[in-house]
Amino acid sequence: MKSNHAPLATAEHAPHPVLAEYYRNEGERRRFVRDIFDHTAQHYDHVERMLAFGSGSWYRRKALERAGLAKGMDVLDVAVGTGLVAREAVRLSGDASRVIGLDPSRGMLAVAKRNVPIALVQAPGERLPMPNDRFDLLSMGFALRHASDLEVLFREYLRVLKPGGRVCVLEITRPRGRIGLAMLRFFLKGVVPTMTRLTTHEAEMAQLMRYYWDTIEACVPPEIVLQALRNAGFTDVRRHVELGTFSEYVATKPPAR
């Protein structure tokens, strides 16, 4: 049900405006996102397979390869979720001890612990409890829309990367064409929530999928994400696109002076 309250102020560089159907301000947004992921974590992998038609692991691995991930690198996977990106990072780095997963959701971390043998930390991406110049690559898979402030987030990413290290952010981007937009909206806001409700019998999982689409539709355009990376201090900022909607934002921390 739509809220009757007027949207309140959000972070200056938020990835999308306040979505009053789900929350009214930044504090409520943090609680809503944390709680809904806590409550749906056990079903997340099932729904992800529906969304990706079984191709998710292949795509994540190829995206990390395009970002330059190779054996022997130290990786931080922010918003690790159930470990889907981290699993591919382990395969490419060749050593699970070199990969750390971070997420604010206790429920997601509990599932990730069963799925991938890496160190896990509960914390938000905007406040990373890691030292400066620690990682060769930092990844984030399809969670940029759940952040509070893009520039705060990216400054933290810059801080924990080694000089010359890279960030790789995977995200679903709203299609520019009307037909593509209508098709994706119908699939993500209509088909997937219905299938989710029928296969998991969880109303919250269906709500998560509706919220998932609403954040995609309201998200700032790719140009804003690229500029936020530059503003945070990254160089060689670029975007690779697959199928017109899967965006890979890759950028490099400048070398030490």
C-alpha positions in Angstrom: 0.0 0.0 0.0 1.3 3.4 -0.9 2.4 5.7 2.0 0.5 9.0 2.5 3.6 10.6 3.9 5.7 12.9 1.8 9.2 11.6 1.0 11.8 12.9 3.3 15.4 13.9 2.5 17.8 11.2 1.5 21.5 11.1 1.1 23.0 13.7 -1.3 24.3 11.1 -3.7 21.8 8.3 -3.2 21.4 5.8 -6.1 17.7 6.5 -6.3 15.1 8.7 -4.5 13.2 7.7 -1.4 10.7 5.0 -2.4 7.7 5.8 -0.1 5.9 2.5 -0.7 8.6 0.8 1.3 10.2 3.5 3.6 10.1 7.2 4.3 13.7 8.2 5.1 17.2 6.9 5.2 16.9 5.3 8.7 13.8 3.4 7.6 15.5 2.4 4.3 18.4 0.8 6.1 16.1 -1.2 8.4 13.9 -2.2 5.5 16.7 -3.4 3.3 18.4 -5.3 6.2 15.2 -6.9 7.4 13.9 -8.0 4.0 17.3 -9.6 3.1 17.5 -11.3 6.5 14.0 -12.8 6.0 14.5 -13.9 2.4 18.1 -15.1 2.4 17.2 -18.8 2.4 15.3 -18.5 -0.8 17.6 -16.0 -2.6 19.6 -18.5 -4.6 16.4 -20.2 -5.9 15.1 -16.9 -7.2 18.5 -15.9 -8.6 18.5 -19.0 -10.8 15.1 -18.0 -12.2 16.3 -14.5 -12.9 19.5 -15.6 -14.6 18.2 -18.7 -16.3 21.2 -20.6 -15.0 23.8 -18.3 -16.5 24.6 -16.3 -13.4 27.8 -18.0 -12.4 29.2 -17.9 -15.9 28.5 -14.2 -16.3 29.9 -13.3 -12.9 33.1 -15.2 -13.6 33.5 -13.5 -17.0 32.9 -10.1 -15.5 35.6 -10.6 -12.9 38.0 -11.8 -15.6 37.3 -8.7 -17.6 38.0 -6.6 -14.5 41.4 -8.2 -14.3 41.0 -10.7 -11.4 43.7 -13.3 -11.5 45.5 -15.9 -9.3 47.1 -14.6 -6.2 45.0 -11.4 -5.8 43.3 -10.3 -2.6 39.6 -9.6 -3.0 36.9 -7.9 -1.0 33.3 -8.8 -2.1 31.0 -6.1 -0.8 27.3 -7.1 -0.4 28.4 -10.7 -0.6 24.8 -11.9 -0.2 24.7 -15.7 -0.4 28.3 -15.7 -1.9 27.5 -15.9 -5.6 30.2 -13.4 -6.8 32.6 -14.5 -4.0 32.4 -18.1 -5.3 33.7 -17.1 -8.7 36.3 -14.8 -7.1 37.7 -17.8 -5.2 37.9 -19.8 -8.4 39.8 -17.1 -10.2 42.1 -16.1 -7.3 42.9 -19.7 -6.6 42.8 -19.4 -2.8 39.7 -18.9 -0.5 41.8 -17.3 2.2 42.4 -14.4 -0.2 38.7 -13.5 -0.5 36.7 -11.7 2.2 32.9 -11.2 2.0 31.1 -8.3 3.6 27.3 -7.7 4.0 25.1 -5.9 6.5 22.5 -8.7 6.5 23.0 -11.4 9.1 20.7 -13.7 7.2 22.6 -13.5 4.0 25.9 -14.1 5.8 24.5 -17.2 7.3 23.7 -18.6 3.9 27.1 -17.4 2.5 28.9 -19.3 5.3 27.3 -22.6 4.0 28.0 -21.8 0.3 31.6 -20.5 0.2 34.6 -21.1 2.5 35.7 -17.5 3.0 36.0 -15.0 5.9 32.8 -13.1 6.4 32.2 -9.7 8.0 29.0 -8.0 8.9 29.2 -4.3 8.0 27.8 -1.8 5.4 29.8 -0.9 2.4 29.9 2.8 3.4 31.9 1.9 6.5 34.4 -0.8 5.7 36.2 -2.2 8.8 39.4 -2.8 6.8 42.8 -1.0 6.6 43.9 1.2 3.8 45.6 -0.3 0.7 44.5 -3.9 1.5 42.9 -5.4 -1.6 43.8 -5.9 -5.3 40.2 -6.0 -6.4 36.9 -5.0 -4.8 33.7 -6.5 -6.2 30.0 -5.7 -5.7 27.3 -7.8 -7.3 23.9 -6.2 -8.1 23.6 -4.3 -4.8 24.6 -0.8 -5.8 21.0 0.2 -5.7 20.8 -0.7 -2.0 23.6 1.7 -0.9 22.9 5.0 0.8 25.4 7.4 -0.9 27.4 6.5 -4.0 30.3 8.9 -3.4 30.7 7.9 0.3 30.6 4.2 -0.9 33.2 4.8 -3.6 35.5 6.7 -1.4 35.6 3.8 1.0 36.3 1.5 -1.9 39.2 3.7 -3.0 40.6 3.7 0.5 40.8 -0.1 1.0 42.2 -0.8 -2.5 45.9 -1.0 -3.1 47.4 1.6 -5.5 46.6 0.3 -8.9 43.8 -1.9 -7.5 40.4 -2.1 -9.3 36.8 -1.9 -8.4 34.2 -4.0 -10.3 30.5 -3.2 -9.7 27.9 -5.3 -11.4 24.4 -3.9 -11.7 21.2 -4.2 -13.7 20.5 -1.0 -15.6 17.2 0.3 -16.8 16.9 -0.3 -20.6 16.8 2.9 -22.6 14.3 1.7 -25.2 10.6 1.6 -24.4 10.1 -2.0 -25.6 13.1 -3.3 -23.6 11.9 -1.4 -20.5 8.4 -2.7 -20.8 9.6 -6.3 -21.2 12.0 -6.1 -18.2 9.3 -4.4 -16.0 6.8 -7.1 -16.9 9.3 -9.9 -16.1 10.7 -8.5 -12.9 7.6 -6.9 -11.4 5.0 -9.3 -12.7 6.4 -12.7 -13.7 9.1 -13.1 -11.1 7.1 -12.1 -8.0 4.3 -14.4 -9.0 6.7 -17.4 -9.6 8.4 -16.5 -6.4 5.2 -16.6 -4.4 4.2 -19.9 -6.0 7.5 -21.6 -5.5 8.6 -20.3 -2.1 5.2 -19.5 -0.5 6.9 -16.4 1.0 5.1 -13.1 0.6 8.3 -11.2 1.6 10.2 -12.8 -1.2 7.7 -11.5 -3.7 7.9 -8.1 -2.1 11.7 -8.2 -2.4 11.4 -8.8 -6.1 8.9 -5.9 -6.5 11.3 -3.7 -4.6 14.2 -5.0 -6.8 12.4 -3.7 -9.9 11.4 -0.4 -8.3 15.0 0.3 -7.4 16.1 -0.5 -11.0 13.5 1.8 -12.5 14.3 4.7 -10.1 18.1 4.3 -10.2 20.3 7.1 -11.4 21.6 6.7 -15.0 25.0 5.1 -15.7 26.5 8.5 -16.3 25.9 9.5 -12.7 27.5 6.2 -11.4 30.6 6.8 -13.6 30.9 10.4 -12.4 30.6 9.3 -8.8 33.5 7.0 -9.3 35.6 9.8 -10.8 34.6 12.2 -8.0 35.7 9.6 -5.4 39.2 9.6 -7.0 39.2 6.7 -9.4 40.8 6.8 -12.8 40.3 4.7 -16.0 36.5 4.7 -15.2 34.5 2.7 -17.7 31.3 0.7 -18.2 30.9 -2.5 -20.1 27.3 -3.6 -21.0 25.9 -7.1 -21.8 22.5 -7.6 -23.3 21.7 -3.9 -23.0 21.0 -4.1 -19.3 23.8 -5.8 -17.4 26.4 -3.1 -16.5 29.9 -3.6 -15.3 31.4 -0.5 -13.8 35.2 -0.8 -13.6 37.7 1.7 -12.3 41.3 1.9 -11.0 42.9 3.4 -7.9 45.7 5.7 -9.0 49.2 4.5 -8.3 51.0 5.9 -5.2 52.9 9.1 -5.7 
